[in-house]
Amino acid sequence: MREVAAQFEKPALLFSGGKDSITLVRLAQKAFWPGKIPFPLVHVDTGHNFPETIAFRDWLVKQTGAELIVRYVQDSIDAGKVKEETGKYASRNVLQTVTLLDTIEEFKFDACIGGARRDEEKARAKERIFSVRDDFGQWDPKKQRPELFDLLNGKINIGENVRVFPISNWTELDVWTYIKEENMAIPSIYYTHKREVIERDGMIWPYSDFLNTSEDEVPFEEIVRFRTVGDMTCTAAVASTANHVDDIIREILAAKISERGARMDDKRSEAAMEQRKKEGYF
């Protein structure tokens, strides 16, 4: 965090309202204490977010005194820059990329801090802590720099920017252990709760007006929680009775799939995440 503040002119922290970006906020608080976080939190709002996440975002900003910048995918749709998807698996999650790149251009951010971790998805294992993006916001894994002995090179050409992943070497278990140690608040959807859901493709999906359902997908109530937080249209729940951090840690230790296994946007093709990264995704 301090390297970012020292090496870049206008950094920002990409904030989704999920546990990883909440962890980044705590790390930033500790890095610059007793001062305030010296860069804004940037949220790209799909308009299809979990309401619990938005409520938590606003609470956290008030508690920390951080600056919040919100930009909306709906504005990109209205401007004709992206087209709303149709069909059973329609989601706005992929559309975030254009809104994000426009936001980076609008504010001239030269470094964007994100909460990606290498254990989430195989394409993310190719990342560096300082991940260089070209002047179109695109990522080329062949042009990433070596990072030896924790030496981070922040030199970029005009128009380029860097995505920064401070917790890229952390695991899901590391994040939850840190949340426990720091006694951090997180959105309620990470804990068990009763929710209206549907069953689709052998998974439990949160029922909402944003989800395109068929006649046989009848909503019912189930006790669930979420391991990851994204757009409501592409994030599945897991059946769980975990209502405490210790319970979640035990679940993770016993889990056989990664948390991204509940994200349908990663399953569109074998290289879905890598392709989105090359186009400028987080």
Rosetta silent file (secondary structure, phi, psi, omega in degrees, C-alpha in Angstrom):
SEQUENCE: MREVAAQFEKPALLFSGGKDSITLVRLAQKAFWPGKIPFPLVHVDTGHNFPETIAFRDWLVKQTGAELIVRYVQDSIDAGKVKEETGKYASRNVLQTVTLLDTIEEFKFDACIGGARRDEEKARAKERIFSVRDDFGQWDPKKQRPELFDLLNGKINIGENVRVFPISNWTELDVWTYIKEENMAIPSIYYTHKREVIERDGMIWPYSDFLNTSEDEVPFEEIVRFRTVGDMTCTAAVASTANHVDDIIREILAAKISERGARMDDKRSEAAMEQRKKEGYF
SCORE:     score description
SCORE:     0.000 S_00000001
   1 L     0.000  -43.513 -179.985    0.000    0.000    0.000 S_00000001
   2 H   -68.918  -34.273  175.773    2.794    2.413    0.882 S_00000001
   3 H   -61.915  -40.093  178.708    4.661    1.535   -2.319 S_00000001
   4 H   -62.303  -48.498 -179.231    1.552    2.493   -4.287 S_00000001
   5 H   -62.464  -32.789 -177.167    1.247    5.825   -2.485 S_00000001
   6 H   -80.217  -35.095 -170.745    4.953    6.501   -3.004 S_00000001
   7 H   -98.073  -15.429 -175.163    5.293    5.496   -6.661 S_00000001
   8 L  -120.450  152.467 -175.816    2.034    6.651   -8.252 S_00000001
   9 L   -82.211  -38.772 -174.201    0.401   10.026   -8.731 S_00000001
  10 L  -143.654   79.386  178.898   -3.269    9.061   -8.565 S_00000001
  11 E   -85.810  166.648  175.606   -4.078    5.616   -7.169 S_00000001
  12 E  -147.956  159.722  176.785   -7.477    4.188   -6.241 S_00000001
  13 E  -112.318  117.911 -179.563   -8.775    1.120   -4.420 S_00000001
  14 E   -75.824  119.393 -171.835  -11.297   -0.963   -6.375 S_00000001
  15 L  -119.001  121.576 -179.623  -14.053   -1.811   -3.911 S_00000001
  16 L  -102.838  -16.154 -173.476  -16.702   -4.471   -4.510 S_00000001
  17 L    91.495   -0.969  177.665  -18.078   -4.766   -0.987 S_00000001
  18 L   -86.794  173.851 -173.198  -16.729   -8.316   -0.732 S_00000001
  19 H   -62.393  -34.756 -177.996  -14.432   -9.713    1.929 S_00000001
  20 H   -69.495  -43.978  179.358  -11.236   -9.250   -0.116 S_00000001
  21 H   -71.997  -29.300  174.315  -11.790   -5.559   -0.814 S_00000001
  22 H   -65.777  -39.425  175.573  -12.881   -5.040    2.799 S_00000001
  23 H   -61.590  -40.516  177.536   -9.573   -6.614    3.835 S_00000001
  24 H   -61.011  -40.205  178.715   -7.759   -4.165    1.541 S_00000001
  25 H   -61.597  -43.200  178.721   -9.495   -1.261    3.252 S_00000001
  26 H   -64.169  -41.754  178.176   -8.310   -2.500    6.656 S_00000001
  27 H   -61.883  -39.853  178.123   -4.755   -2.940    5.347 S_00000001
  28 H   -65.823  -40.518  177.219   -4.855    0.605    3.940 S_00000001
  29 H   -57.669  -45.883 -177.147   -6.097    1.951    7.264 S_00000001
  30 H   -71.423  -33.312 -178.642   -3.203    0.297    9.076 S_00000001
  31 H   -66.677  -32.709 -173.619   -0.640    1.321    6.447 S_00000001
  32 H  -115.651    7.818  177.192   -1.428    5.026    6.770 S_00000001
  33 L   -59.995  138.663    9.616   -2.619    5.285   10.371 S_00000001
  34 L   -90.342    7.530  177.162   -3.174    7.766   12.030 S_00000001
  35 L   -78.477  172.815  177.028   -3.910    9.524    8.727 S_00000001
  36 L   -81.766  164.160  174.986   -6.852    8.723    6.471 S_00000001
  37 L   -60.831  123.528 -170.347   -6.658    6.400    3.490 S_00000001
  38 L   -85.093   13.515  176.834   -4.966    8.635    0.885 S_00000001
  39 L  -142.964  156.567 -176.948   -6.863    7.357   -2.154 S_00000001
  40 L   -76.890  157.791  167.873  -10.553    6.902   -3.005 S_00000001
  41 E   -90.885  133.056 -178.544  -12.556    3.690   -3.011 S_00000001
  42 E  -117.268  120.666  178.682  -14.007    3.062   -6.481 S_00000001
  43 E  -115.479  122.494  173.123  -17.099    0.901   -6.892 S_00000001
  44 E   -92.341  107.429 -172.399  -18.382   -0.146  -10.315 S_00000001
  45 E   -92.674  117.556  179.612  -22.063   -0.761   -9.584 S_00000001
  46 L   -74.971  -18.324 -172.629  -23.792   -3.237  -11.906 S_00000001
  47 L    85.130   -6.565  179.424  -27.210   -2.287  -10.560 S_00000001
  48 L  -120.196   32.012 -178.926  -27.689   -5.978   -9.785 S_00000001
  49 L   -80.480  160.743  172.071  -25.726   -6.073   -6.550 S_00000001
  50 L   -66.670  130.463 -179.906  -26.841   -7.680   -3.327 S_00000001
  51 H   -60.013  -30.008  178.268  -28.596   -4.952   -1.279 S_00000001
  52 H   -64.591  -33.629  179.823  -26.689   -6.142    1.799 S_00000001
  53 H   -69.505  -42.966  179.700  -23.426   -5.356    0.015 S_00000001
  54 H   -64.628  -42.168  178.631  -24.467   -1.822   -0.918 S_00000001
  55 H   -62.227  -40.440  179.234  -25.668   -1.136    2.638 S_00000001
  56 H   -67.831  -41.002  177.968  -22.348   -2.399    4.015 S_00000001
  57 H   -55.212  -48.774 -177.763  -20.376   -0.307    1.520 S_00000001
  58 H   -66.066  -37.001  177.640  -22.100    2.875    2.636 S_00000001
  59 H   -65.072  -44.871 -176.796  -21.651    1.978    6.312 S_00000001
  60 H   -64.641  -40.938  178.278  -17.937    1.249    5.867 S_00000001
  61 H   -61.215  -41.241  178.473  -17.301    4.528    4.038 S_00000001
  62 H   -65.433  -40.565 -177.992  -18.988    6.410    6.860 S_00000001
  63 H   -68.844  -38.342 -174.985  -16.995    4.523    9.493 S_00000001
  64 H   -91.555  -18.707 -175.781  -13.600    5.008    7.812 S_00000001
  65 L    74.645   15.987 -178.764  -14.100    8.488    6.400 S_00000001
  66 L   -75.250  154.166  173.925  -12.846    7.245    3.039 S_00000001
  67 L   -79.937  137.570  179.989  -13.781    8.935   -0.223 S_00000001
  68 E  -120.615  129.185  173.226  -16.154    6.865   -2.367 S_00000001
  69 E  -116.043  125.154  179.321  -16.532    7.087   -6.147 S_00000001
  70 E  -119.323  131.072  172.774  -19.376    5.100   -7.709 S_00000001
  71 E  -127.153  149.981 -165.753  -19.914    4.602  -11.417 S_00000001
  72 E  -116.600  133.931  174.962  -22.794    2.642  -12.914 S_00000001
  73 H   -61.649  -33.408  179.862  -22.985   -0.026  -15.615 S_00000001
  74 H   -58.238  -36.385  178.321  -26.479    1.276  -16.394 S_00000001
  75 H   -65.217  -36.824  177.129  -24.911    4.547  -17.585 S_00000001
  76 H   -66.592  -37.203  177.608  -22.687    2.581  -19.982 S_00000001
  77 H   -66.513  -46.595 -179.081  -25.762    0.758  -21.283 S_00000001
  78 H   -62.023  -32.544 -179.612  -27.714    4.011  -21.699 S_00000001
  79 L   -81.602   -3.246  179.572  -24.775    5.537  -23.592 S_00000001
  80 L    78.109   14.112 -178.795  -24.726    2.590  -26.008 S_00000001
  81 L   -80.340  -27.805  176.016  -21.211    1.552  -24.966 S_00000001
  82 L  -136.977  159.828 -178.576  -22.327   -1.922  -23.906 S_00000001
  83 L  -115.999  132.418  178.484  -25.379   -4.024  -24.666 S_00000001
  84 L   -59.487  131.947  178.026  -27.533   -5.700  -22.051 S_00000001
  85 L   -73.285  156.539  177.409  -27.243   -9.475  -22.266 S_00000001
  86 L  -126.678  168.426  176.582  -30.327  -11.623  -22.853 S_00000001
  87 L    98.526  179.502 -173.765  -31.213  -15.226  -22.163 S_00000001
  88 L   -59.365  -40.008 -174.157  -31.127  -17.556  -19.196 S_00000001
  89 L  -103.800   21.777 -179.428  -27.602  -16.706  -18.073 S_00000001
  90 L   -58.511  136.171 -179.539  -27.710  -12.975  -18.787 S_00000001
  91 L  -150.493  153.675  175.394  -25.505  -10.985  -16.417 S_00000001
  92 L   -95.937    1.206 -173.799  -24.021   -7.527  -16.149 S_00000001
  93 L   -61.608  -42.592  179.697  -20.823   -8.763  -14.561 S_00000001
  94 L   -66.761  -31.169 -176.899  -18.896   -8.845  -17.851 S_00000001
  95 L   -67.805  -15.648 -178.872  -20.192   -5.372  -18.740 S_00000001
  96 H   -58.752  -29.222 -173.396  -18.297   -3.883  -15.784 S_00000001
  97 H   -57.094  -46.831 -178.785  -15.077   -3.802  -17.797 S_00000001
  98 H   -63.255  -43.977  179.781  -16.139   -0.882  -20.013 S_00000001
  99 H   -63.054  -40.205  178.196  -17.432    1.115  -17.044 S_00000001
 100 H   -63.009  -48.866 -179.061  -14.205    0.471  -15.149 S_00000001
 101 H   -62.479  -36.971  176.922  -11.967    1.553  -18.047 S_00000001
 102 H   -65.880  -36.593  179.420  -14.067    4.695  -18.524 S_00000001
 103 H   -67.939  -42.134  177.227  -13.723    5.463  -14.808 S_00000001
 104 H   -60.701  -41.934  178.584   -9.955    5.038  -14.930 S_00000001
 105 H   -67.882  -41.555 -178.676   -9.829    7.413  -17.891 S_00000001
 106 H   -59.321  -44.080 -175.602  -12.197    9.917  -16.273 S_00000001
 107 H  -100.245   -0.866  179.125  -10.100   10.263  -13.119 S_00000001
 108 L    57.470   41.213  177.188   -6.719    9.504  -14.725 S_00000001
 109 L   -68.279  134.137  177.419   -5.946    6.771  -12.194 S_00000001
 110 L  -106.094   -7.501  174.900   -2.467    5.348  -12.723 S_00000001
 111 E  -148.751  130.899  179.361   -2.774    2.537  -10.174 S_00000001
 112 E  -124.131  116.706 -177.514   -5.861    0.569   -9.147 S_00000001
 113 E   -84.551  129.227 -179.657   -5.612   -1.670   -6.097 S_00000001
 114 L  -130.208  165.449 -174.614   -7.661   -4.869   -6.270 S_00000001
 115 L  -101.407   21.239 -179.479   -8.325   -7.897   -4.089 S_00000001
 116 L   -63.532  144.609  178.236   -7.584  -10.673   -6.596 S_00000001
 117 L  -127.790  148.464 -174.214   -5.876  -13.764   -5.190 S_00000001
 118 L   -72.307  -17.225 -179.751   -3.945  -16.445   -7.059 S_00000001
 119 L   -86.006   -5.704 -175.655   -5.901  -19.320   -5.501 S_00000001
 120 L   -74.040  -46.575 -172.077   -9.225  -18.086   -6.908 S_00000001
 121 L  -157.683  145.105 -168.997   -8.824  -18.935  -10.580 S_00000001
 122 H   -61.565  -31.801  179.638   -5.942  -20.181  -12.729 S_00000001
 123 H   -65.646  -31.019 -178.854   -5.671  -17.018  -14.868 S_00000001
 124 H   -73.646  -15.715  176.943   -5.054  -14.983  -11.733 S_00000001
 125 H   -71.257  -12.834  179.398   -2.027  -17.117  -10.920 S_00000001
 126 H   -88.015   -4.196 -175.343   -0.239  -15.391  -13.821 S_00000001
 127 L   -74.794  158.200  166.024   -0.518  -11.988  -12.180 S_00000001
 128 L  -104.061  171.302  174.297    2.184   -9.897  -10.551 S_00000001
 129 L   -67.889  -45.401  170.604    1.620   -7.653   -7.536 S_00000001
 130 E  -100.082  103.019 -175.515    2.158   -4.680   -9.882 S_00000001
 131 E  -103.640  110.440 -174.038    0.321   -5.786  -13.034 S_00000001
 132 E   -76.799  134.980  174.497    0.932   -3.416  -15.954 S_00000001
 133 E  -118.161  142.962 -176.973   -1.961   -2.570  -18.313 S_00000001
 134 L   -76.215 -175.155 -174.817   -1.444   -0.832  -21.647 S_00000001
 135 L   -72.998   -1.640  171.160   -2.999    2.457  -22.741 S_00000001
 136 L  -103.522    5.480  179.909   -6.155    0.554  -23.733 S_00000001
 137 L    79.495   11.438 -173.995   -6.409   -0.946  -20.254 S_00000001
 138 L   -93.985  154.065 -175.901   -5.517   -4.412  -21.550 S_00000001
 139 E  -110.369  130.799  176.444   -3.419   -7.075  -19.852 S_00000001
 140 L  -123.057  110.751 -177.169   -0.741   -9.120  -21.611 S_00000001
 141 H   -61.039  -23.104 -178.799    0.704  -11.936  -19.439 S_00000001
 142 H   -78.328  -13.823 -176.987    3.838  -12.029  -21.604 S_00000001
 143 H  -107.456   14.509  178.393    4.694   -8.429  -20.797 S_00000001
 144 L   -80.789  149.157 -173.116    4.553   -8.661  -17.011 S_00000001
 145 L   -91.073  149.638  173.881    7.714   -7.847  -15.100 S_00000001
 146 L   -67.706  146.977  178.125    9.658  -10.141  -12.783 S_00000001
 147 L  -126.192   87.453 -176.780    9.270   -9.288   -9.103 S_00000001
 148 H   -96.469  137.662  176.457   12.369  -10.506   -7.321 S_00000001
 149 H    56.849   33.536  178.281   13.025   -9.944   -3.618 S_00000001
 150 H    61.007   24.996  175.697    9.745   -8.013   -3.298 S_00000001
 151 L   -87.708  120.443 -173.805   11.082   -5.211   -5.502 S_00000001
 152 L  -110.736  120.054 -176.605    8.089   -3.568   -7.187 S_00000001
 153 L   -95.606  110.728 -178.100    8.653   -1.529  -10.338 S_00000001
 154 L   -98.442   10.266 -179.060    6.028    1.182  -10.720 S_00000001
 155 L   -74.510  126.407  179.627    7.495    2.877  -13.786 S_00000001
 156 L  -135.693  158.839  176.453    4.932    3.128  -16.568 S_00000001
 157 L   -83.108  164.125  178.524    4.591    4.925  -19.886 S_00000001
 158 L   -58.570  130.678  179.652    2.084    7.701  -20.501 S_00000001
 159 L    95.046  -23.050  177.907   -1.402    6.242  -20.768 S_00000001
 160 L   -78.308  162.529  170.552   -0.540    2.978  -19.037 S_00000001
 161 E  -143.778  169.997 -177.006   -1.771    2.041  -15.593 S_00000001
 162 E  -123.441  133.408  168.280   -1.029   -0.638  -13.054 S_00000001
 163 E   -93.465  133.052 -174.349   -3.393   -2.981  -11.250 S_00000001
 164 E  -114.749  128.577 -177.201   -2.028   -3.711   -7.800 S_00000001
 165 L  -123.142   82.281 -174.878   -2.814   -6.959   -5.951 S_00000001
 166 L   -63.585  -27.049 -177.366   -1.435   -6.725   -2.389 S_00000001
 167 L  -110.116   28.538 -177.323   -3.053   -9.984   -1.241 S_00000001
 168 L   -63.527  -25.943  179.444   -2.353  -12.019   -4.380 S_00000001
 169 L   -92.017    0.088  176.305   -0.361  -14.537   -2.329 S_00000001
 170 L   -81.095  160.590  172.712   -3.101  -14.923    0.264 S_00000001
 171 L  -110.605  171.033  175.377   -5.623  -17.763    0.213 S_00000001
 172 H   -57.055  -39.809  179.071   -9.328  -17.698    1.062 S_00000001
 173 H   -64.586  -39.504  177.643   -8.363  -19.195    4.422 S_00000001
 174 H   -59.877  -42.681 -178.703   -5.799  -16.429    4.996 S_00000001
 175 H   -62.285  -46.849 -178.847   -8.453  -13.784    4.397 S_00000001
 176 H   -68.306  -34.066  175.969  -10.889  -15.321    6.869 S_00000001
 177 H   -64.174  -39.691  177.835   -8.135  -15.819    9.435 S_00000001
 178 H   -66.794  -41.307  177.664   -7.278  -12.125    9.095 S_00000001
 179 H   -58.762  -40.621  178.261  -10.957  -11.156    9.423 S_00000001
 180 H   -66.720  -46.980 -177.939  -11.058  -13.151   12.651 S_00000001
 181 H   -62.248  -37.280 -177.141   -7.826  -11.687   14.020 S_00000001
 182 H   -90.602   -3.313 -179.078   -8.917   -8.121   13.245 S_00000001
 183 L    53.016   49.589 -173.805  -12.516   -8.714   14.384 S_00000001
 184 L   -85.432  144.191  172.418  -13.700   -7.120   11.135 S_00000001
 185 L   -79.393  144.516  177.747  -17.314   -6.520   10.181 S_00000001
 186 L  -140.222  161.991  179.201  -18.449   -8.053    6.877 S_00000001
 187 L   -57.882  145.354 -174.777  -21.753   -8.139    4.945 S_00000001
 188 H   -63.373  -21.422 -176.601  -24.371  -10.402    6.502 S_00000001
 189 H   -70.077  -12.325  174.570  -24.683  -12.559    3.360 S_00000001
 190 H   -74.145  -18.298  178.695  -21.388  -14.260    4.223 S_00000001
 191 L  -103.356  161.668 -177.672  -23.147  -15.839    7.195 S_00000001
 192 L   -60.553  139.685  178.691  -26.019  -18.297    7.156 S_00000001
 193 E  -162.000  159.821  177.878  -29.451  -16.829    6.535 S_00000001
 194 E   -86.045  132.145 -175.469  -32.805  -17.783    5.067 S_00000001
 195 E  -145.287  148.918  174.426  -33.180  -16.664    1.483 S_00000001
 196 E   -78.970  125.834 -173.430  -35.496  -17.159   -1.462 S_00000001
 197 E  -138.179  171.078  168.836  -33.575  -19.160   -4.058 S_00000001
 198 E  -129.050  162.908  174.316  -33.951  -21.332   -7.145 S_00000001
 199 E  -104.175  128.496 -179.494  -32.088  -24.462   -8.206 S_00000001
 200 E  -146.218  127.869  177.694  -30.218  -24.243  -11.499 S_00000001
 201 L    54.744   35.561  178.425  -27.541  -26.518  -12.932 S_00000001
 202 L    75.966   10.493 -179.103  -27.231  -28.275   -9.591 S_00000001
 203 E  -123.616  163.633 -178.535  -26.496  -25.016   -7.785 S_00000001
 204 E  -101.861  120.186 -176.848  -28.451  -22.676   -5.519 S_00000001
 205 E  -112.387  139.237  176.884  -29.091  -19.240   -7.000 S_00000001
 206 E   -68.117  126.419 -179.627  -30.442  -16.164   -5.190 S_00000001
 207 L   -78.356  133.296  177.359  -33.865  -15.359   -6.556 S_00000001
 208 L  -158.678  169.591  177.684  -34.336  -11.765   -7.685 S_00000001
 209 L   -66.824  -16.857 -177.750  -36.008   -9.660  -10.360 S_00000001
 210 L   -81.817  -17.315 -174.541  -32.633   -9.537  -12.150 S_00000001
 211 L   -89.507  127.675  177.220  -32.513  -13.277  -12.747 S_00000001
 212 L   -83.030  105.588 -175.526  -34.084  -14.621  -15.963 S_00000001
 213 L  -106.799  153.666  174.618  -35.931  -17.715  -14.781 S_00000001
 214 L   -95.403  170.650 -175.447  -37.843  -20.414  -16.641 S_00000001
 215 L   -62.390  -30.628 -177.868  -41.239  -21.774  -15.606 S_00000001
 216 L   -84.535   -4.246  178.453  -39.725  -24.829  -13.927 S_00000001
 217 L   -94.216   82.237 -175.264  -37.380  -22.711  -11.769 S_00000001
 218 L   -89.325  126.109 -179.382  -39.749  -22.180   -8.875 S_00000001
 219 L   -67.790  145.678  176.818  -38.370  -20.118   -5.965 S_00000001
 220 E  -147.173  166.658 -178.555  -38.214  -21.659   -2.509 S_00000001
 221 E   -93.598  140.643 -179.491  -36.636  -20.772    0.838 S_00000001
 222 E  -147.004  153.054  175.315  -33.319  -22.272    1.882 S_00000001
 223 E   -89.232  112.888 -173.461  -30.702  -21.743    4.604 S_00000001
 224 E  -140.649  173.086  165.271  -27.603  -20.546    2.724 S_00000001
 225 E  -147.399  173.785  179.629  -24.606  -18.273    2.735 S_00000001
 226 L  -118.041  134.471  176.414  -22.273  -16.898    0.040 S_00000001
 227 L   -85.546  -26.578  179.917  -18.549  -17.631   -0.230 S_00000001
 228 L  -138.343  154.493 -176.287  -18.011  -14.879   -2.779 S_00000001
 229 L  -122.107  120.284  176.595  -19.935  -11.702   -3.603 S_00000001
 230 L  -142.679 -153.410  173.956  -20.551  -10.558   -7.163 S_00000001
 231 L   -62.552  139.126 -177.249  -23.458   -9.674   -9.379 S_00000001
 232 L   -61.200  -22.473 -176.370  -26.634  -11.403   -8.124 S_00000001
 233 L   -83.629   -6.743 -177.392  -27.154  -12.961  -11.554 S_00000001
 234 L  -135.046   11.518 -177.169  -23.914  -14.941  -11.560 S_00000001
 235 E  -117.207  114.601 -179.801  -23.179  -15.721   -7.905 S_00000001
 236 L   -89.247  157.156  178.190  -24.463  -18.960   -6.424 S_00000001
 237 E   -98.274  171.308  173.171  -24.983  -19.699   -2.738 S_00000001
 238 E  -127.202  141.851  175.035  -23.963  -22.715   -0.693 S_00000001
 239 E   -66.059  128.447 -173.854  -26.103  -24.549    1.844 S_00000001
 240 L  -161.861  149.481  172.497  -24.581  -23.699    5.200 S_00000001
 241 L  -114.388   16.499 -177.187  -25.279  -23.219    8.891 S_00000001
 242 L   -73.685  112.758  179.456  -22.105  -21.178    9.490 S_00000001
 243 L  -119.166   15.892  177.909  -23.014  -18.133   11.551 S_00000001
 244 L  -147.092  154.996 -179.417  -19.558  -17.335   12.945 S_00000001
 245 H   -57.074  -39.513  179.366  -16.106  -16.822   11.455 S_00000001
 246 H   -60.591  -37.732  178.234  -14.861  -20.003   13.145 S_00000001
 247 H   -64.889  -41.611 -179.907  -17.626  -21.970   11.407 S_00000001
 248 H   -64.754  -41.810  178.548  -16.643  -20.509    8.029 S_00000001
 249 H   -60.471  -41.237  177.523  -12.984  -21.382    8.581 S_00000001
 250 H   -64.516  -39.034  177.554  -13.968  -24.997    9.322 S_00000001
 251 H   -61.932  -43.700 -178.808  -16.061  -25.078    6.137 S_00000001
 252 H   -63.520  -40.752  179.990  -13.154  -23.800    4.035 S_00000001
 253 H   -62.384  -28.715 -178.487  -10.807  -26.410    5.467 S_00000001
 254 H   -95.157   -9.277 -174.520  -13.264  -29.112    4.394 S_00000001
 255 L   -70.630  145.919  179.898  -14.165  -27.608    0.991 S_00000001
 256 L  -107.915   -7.234  176.140  -13.134  -29.422   -2.197 S_00000001
 257 L  -126.902  157.542  179.058  -13.731  -26.560   -4.668 S_00000001
 258 L   -75.629  165.612 -179.834  -12.572  -22.957   -4.654 S_00000001
 259 H   -62.924  -29.591 -179.708  -14.939  -20.119   -3.861 S_00000001
 260 H   -70.720   -7.364  174.498  -14.971  -19.129   -7.562 S_00000001
 261 H   -64.432  -15.051  178.517  -16.692  -22.429   -8.220 S_00000001
 262 H   -99.515   13.165 -179.797  -19.881  -20.565   -7.324 S_00000001
 263 E  -112.022  108.712 -176.628  -19.354  -17.873   -9.987 S_00000001
 264 H   -65.642  -27.965 -178.375  -21.110  -18.677  -13.260 S_00000001
 265 H   -65.657  -21.637  176.830  -19.273  -15.897  -15.129 S_00000001
 266 H   -80.644  -12.669 -172.467  -16.037  -17.905  -14.736 S_00000001
 267 H  -101.252    5.249 -175.829  -17.630  -20.961  -16.340 S_00000001
 268 L   -65.817  -30.781  174.529  -18.617  -19.490  -19.703 S_00000001
 269 L  -157.348  170.215 -178.390  -15.529  -20.974  -21.295 S_00000001
 270 L   -61.192  -31.610 -176.818  -12.276  -22.628  -20.261 S_00000001
 271 L  -116.467   31.820 -174.879  -10.447  -19.303  -20.555 S_00000001
 272 H   -58.708  -48.786 -177.455  -13.284  -16.948  -19.551 S_00000001
 273 H   -65.513  -43.158 -178.638  -11.397  -15.140  -16.787 S_00000001
 274 H   -62.841  -40.566  178.972   -8.189  -14.785  -18.798 S_00000001
 275 H   -64.211  -40.973  179.675  -10.062  -13.305  -21.747 S_00000001
 276 H   -66.906  -36.182  177.356  -11.841  -10.796  -19.506 S_00000001
 277 H   -64.246  -41.652  179.592   -8.537   -9.809  -17.930 S_00000001
 278 H   -63.080  -28.403  179.862   -7.015   -9.194  -21.351 S_00000001
 279 H   -83.810   -8.879  177.002   -9.952   -6.892  -22.124 S_00000001
 280 L   118.536    8.645  179.569   -9.366   -4.850  -18.969 S_00000001
 281 L   -64.666  165.991 -175.198  -11.302   -6.642  -16.225 S_00000001
 282 L   -44.766    0.000    0.000  -10.211   -6.264  -12.608 S_00000001
